[in-house]
Amino acid sequence: MNKRQPLADRLRPQTLNEFIGQSHLVAPGKPLYQAIQTGHVHSMIFWGPPGVGKTTLARIIANHTNKKLIILSAVSAGKADVQRVVMEAKSTPMERLISEETPEGIILFLDEIHRFNKAQQDILLPYVEDGTITLIGATTENPSFEVIPALLSRCQVFTLESLSEDDISKIIQRGARELNIKIEAQAIAFLANYANGDGRMALNLLESTSTLYPDKTLNIEHLKNTLQSKHLRYDKADEEHYNTISAFIKSMRASDVDAALYYLARMVAAGEDPKFIARRMVIFASEDIGMALPTALVVANEVFRAVETIGYPECQINLAHGVVYLASAPKDRSSYDAFFAAMDDVKRHGNLSIPLHLRNAPTQLMKDSGYGKEYEMYGEESYLPEKLKNRQYYKKQS
């Protein structure tokens, strides 16, 4: 292994046994585990935050299924790159027919697939549909919004979750062994918390700290000093991206208009996708403003529509207008809190029996069984299942 490779690359797992995290997908009996073990791998989309194993899983799938993996980034790739992959996939050299070592087909791993526009995604359609290529798309954005319906319908979407602190701790310990360094338990806990579910971020900071403090047992102070060091830089699409959007949302939540505008300006200056910003504003309008000013959702949606229609540079004005409005608006999370309180009960109690008087009664048998009986359109009794009869989720703010 080339020691000049980034630590995260050197430690990239080659098999499922080495893979850490995503047990809901790769544990025995789970969907990806079954697909890999049986070799029945179809086109799919990995949706999840950075540093959780999307590229690594694509490599493992290619290894297990004896397919050639071609990796493209939608940031830099174009139509010609996709067509070259298709031409290679369609060719059937004689050695492929006589050698068991020759890859059996091609997997195209398209990183940041949400960066491809509609026309570019359309190019993939016929080759995904006829099986010329197996597409694995990776995205940090909701594919329902960013992947065209025709392509989405031909792919299975797998949601990857942020790694737990326990997962990150295991990755850090593996990294320390690779670097042949020692790190204190408290420093591991600090780094696992700081990484915020991103394994790559944890390894990058570990490697940078070990470079600045060779022959030391790394502690929390070493990590903190490295974070402030001019030698450490982050890709704006990864840690900087998520830190800035977090500061942006929290500034609007605190009604700090100036701070919200500042973080908006940082994102615009960095070339952040304006739809990404506007989408967060739409979510914020319901989550944090809610019933305090219901028209905030209307404004946020209009900002999103303006961004789609106009694009940069002019849409930055629409974003600024919307940010000032949302940051200045009164805040009320009661509807948000009420919904998730109800969701907790759904998860805890499952599908509780719906009261008979609320049930639909399209047949006489159902009517005779009490379905719909004594239903009052504007009755004051609880419509909740019996077990939750006195439960109150929504508490209107005064």
N, C-alpha and C positions, 0 to 999 in steps of 0.2 A: 504494500500500500504506500502510495506517495505521501510522505510526511508533510509536503507542502499543500496537500489538499486540506480544505477546512475540516475541522474535527467532525462536524455533523455529517459530512460526506464520507469520511473514513469509517464512521460508526454505523452507516446505513445498513439495516438488517437485510440479509439475503433470503431468509426463510421466515415462515410464520412463527416458528418456535422462538426466533430472536426478536420478533416484533413486540413492542410494548404499547398497550392501550387499545382502544376500539374493540373491547371484548364483545360488545353487542353485535359486532360484525364478523370477527375473526376467531372467536372461541369455537371449540368443537360443536358442530350442529348448527352454527349460525350461518346466515346467508352467504357471506363471502368465503367462509371456510369450506362450505359445501361446494360452492362453484369452483373453487381452486382445486379441491381434492378430486372432484369428478372430471375436471377439465372442461366443464360446460360454462365457459365464460362468454357472456354477450356484452354488447356495448353498454357502457354505464357512465354515470356522472358522480364524482366525489364532491360533495358540498361540505365545506368546513373551514375553520380558521387556519391561519398559517401554522406550520410546524407540528401538524398532528399526524402526518404519515401518508398523505395523498400520493406523492411521487413514489415513496417507498413501496406502498402497496401495489402500484402499477408495475414496479420492477419485480416484485415477488410473483405477481400473477404471470408475467412473461416468463420468468424462470420455471415456474411449475407447469406451465402449459406448452413449453417449448415453442414459443412464438418470439419473433424478433420485435424488440421494443424500439420505436422511434419517438423521440421526445421533441416536441415543438412548443414554443411559447406563443400564445396568441398576441402578445405585445409586439413581437418582431416578425412573426411568420405571416405569410400571405397566401393567395390562391396558388401561386406557382409552387410553393413548398408542399401544399396539400396534394397537388397533382403529381409531384415527384413521388410522394409516398404511395399514391394510388397506382402509378405506373410500376413501381417496384412490387407492389402486392399482386398485380395482375400477371407479372412475368412468372413463368414456371420453368426455370432452367433444368436441364436434364439431371444435374447432380442432386436436385431436390427430390427427384423420383427414386434415386438409388441410395441416398445417404440418410440414415436415421438421425444424424446429427444436425441436418439442415433444419432451420426453423420452419414450423408448420403454420405459416401465415404471419401477419403483421398486426401488432397492437400500436395504434397511434395514440400516444399520451399527449393531449393538448392542454397545457397548463394555462390557467386564466382564460378559459374558454369564453367567459363573459365579455372579453375584450374583442371577440369577433363580432362584426356587425351581422345583420340579417342575411345579406348577400353572401358573406363569407361562410356563414353556417349552412346556407342552402347548398353550397358546394359539397358538403359532407354527406348530405341526405342519401343520394342514390347508392353510395358506396357502403354506408352503414346498413342500409336496408337490404342490399344483396349480399352482405357479408364479405365484401372485398377487403374491408379493414374492420378490425374491432376497435371501436373508439372508446377511450377512457378520458373523459373531460374532467378537469379539476377547476373548482371555482370557490371563491370566498363569498360570493354573492348568491342570493336565492335564485336557483335556476328557473323557478316559475316566472321570474321577471326577465331574466337575462338570456335564456336559451329559447329559441323559437319552438312553438308547440309541436311542429312536425318532427323535429329532431328529438325533443324531449320525450315524445311518445314512443320513440324507438330505443330509448335508453332507460335503464333502471337507475334510479337515484338512490345513492347511499349517503346518509348524513353522518359525517365524522364529527366527534365531539372534542372539545378542548381536553387536553390530557389532565388527569388529576395530579395533585401535588405528589401523591405516592408514585405515580408513573414518572413524573419529572425527576423525582429523587433517584429512581432506579437508573434513568438515563444519565444523570449527573455522575453517579457512582461508576457507571460504565465508562463515561468520558474520563474520569479521574484515573481509572486503570489504564486506559489507552495512553494518556499523557504521562503516566507513571508519577503522579503527584498525590499528595495527601490534602484532604479538605475536611475541616471540622464539621461536625454534625449540625451545629447551629448555622453554619454557612450554607450547607446543603438545603436546610429548611428555608433560609432567606432567599436563596436563588430559586428554589422551587416555587415559592410564593411570587417572587418578582416576575418569573417567566410567564405567568398568567396563562398556563395551558399550552405554551409553545415550546416544544422540545428543542427546536433549532436555536431559539433565542437563548435558552439555558446553556447550550453547548458553546455558542459563540461567546457569551460572557465568561464562561469557565475558561475557554482557550485564551481569550484576551488577558484575563487576570493571571493565568499561569505564565504568560509571556512577560508581563510587567513585574511579576514577583516570582522569578525562578528560584528553585531550591527552598521555597517557603511552604509551610503548612497553611493553606489558604483559610482565611477567616472572613468574617462579615466586613471588617474594615477594608480588607483588600478588595472585596467585591464593590463596596461603595466608592472607593477611590477610583477604581477602574471605570465605573459608570460616569464619573465626572472627567475622565481623562480625554484629552483631545485625540488620543490614538484610537478611540472606539467610535465607529460610525455605524449607523443602522440604515437599512434600505427603507426609503419612505413608504414602500408598499407593504412593509411588514410592521415592525414594532412602532415606528414613528407614525404610521398610518393609524393604528389603533389607539395610541396614546392621544393623538390630536383629536380624533373624533370623540373620544371619551371626554376630553377637556371641553370640547365644543358643546356637547350635550349637557354636561354638568354646569357649564356657565349659563346656558339658557334656563336650566332648572332653577338656578339661584337668582334668576332675573338680572344677571350681570351683563347688560347689553354690550358694553365695551369689550369685555373679555370674549364674549361670543363672536363679535365681529372680528376680533384679532385672530381667533382660531379659524374662523371662516377664511380670512385672508391668507393664512398659512396654507390651508388646504388648496385654495385656488392657485396660489403662487407655485405650489408643488405639482400642479397639473392633476389634482384629484378629479375623478369622474364626477361631474356636477349632479348626475342622477343619483349617485351614491349619497351625496350630501342631502339632496332634496328628499330622498326616500327616508332618511333618518328624521328629517323634519316632519314628515307626514306621521311617522310613528310617534314622535314626541308630542304632536298636537293632541293625540288621543290619550297617550300614556300619562303625560304630565299636566296638561291643561284641562283636558276632558270637559266635565260639566261646568267648570268655572267660566268657560267661554267656548261653547260648542262650535261657533263659526271659525275657530282656529283651524279646524280640520279642513274647512272649505278653502281657507287661505293657503294652507300648506299644499293641498292638492293642486291649486292653481299655480303655485310656484313650481311644483313638479312638472305640470303641463307646459309651463313657459320654458323650463329648462330643456324639455324634450323638443320643443318647437324651435327654439332660438339657438341653443348651444353657446359655447364660448366664442368671443369674450363677453358678448352683451348679457348673457344670462347671469353673470356675476352680480349684476344690479338687482335682478329678480331675487336672487338668493339673499342679498343683503337686506332688501325690503322685508322678505319673509322672516329673516332672523331677528330683526328689530321688533317686528310684530309679536313673534312667539316668545322672545325673551321678556318683553314688556307685559305680556298677558298674565292675568292671575292664574294660579296653579291649583289643581284639584285632581288627586290621584284616586279618588273614591271609586270610580267605575273600574279602573284598572285593578285596584286591590280587591274589589268585590268579585270580579271575574275569576281571579286566580284563587280566591278563597273557595269559590264554587268548584273550580278545577281540582283543588286539593280533595274536596269531598268526593268528586267523581272517581279520582284515583284510589281513594281510601275505601269507598263503599261499592264501587262498581256500578252496574246498572240496577239501581233500586226500582222496585215496582212502581209504575206510574198509577196514581189514584184512578179508580174506575170512572169517576165522573168526568175525568179529563180525556178519556180515551175516545178515539173515533169509533163510530158504530155504523158501518156501511151495510151490515146484514141484520136480519131479525134476530138471529141467534145471539149476536153480540149485544143487541138491545135487551134481550131477555136475560142475558148474563149480567146486566147492570152497567154495560158500557155507556157512558154519556148520561147516566141517570142523575137527575137533580143538579145538572150543571147550570150555574148562574153566570151569565156573561160578566157581570160586574160585582160578583160576590166578594165578601170580605174575608172569607176563610182562606187558609194557606193552600196553595196549589202544589206545594212541595211534596215529595214522597213522605210517607208516615214517619220514617226514621229521622227525617230532617225537618219535621213540621215547624219547629220553633227557631230554625236557623235564619239568621239575618246576615246577608252578605254586604248589601249596599247600605252604607251609612252616609247620608247626605251631609256635606260640610256646611256649617252655618256661616 
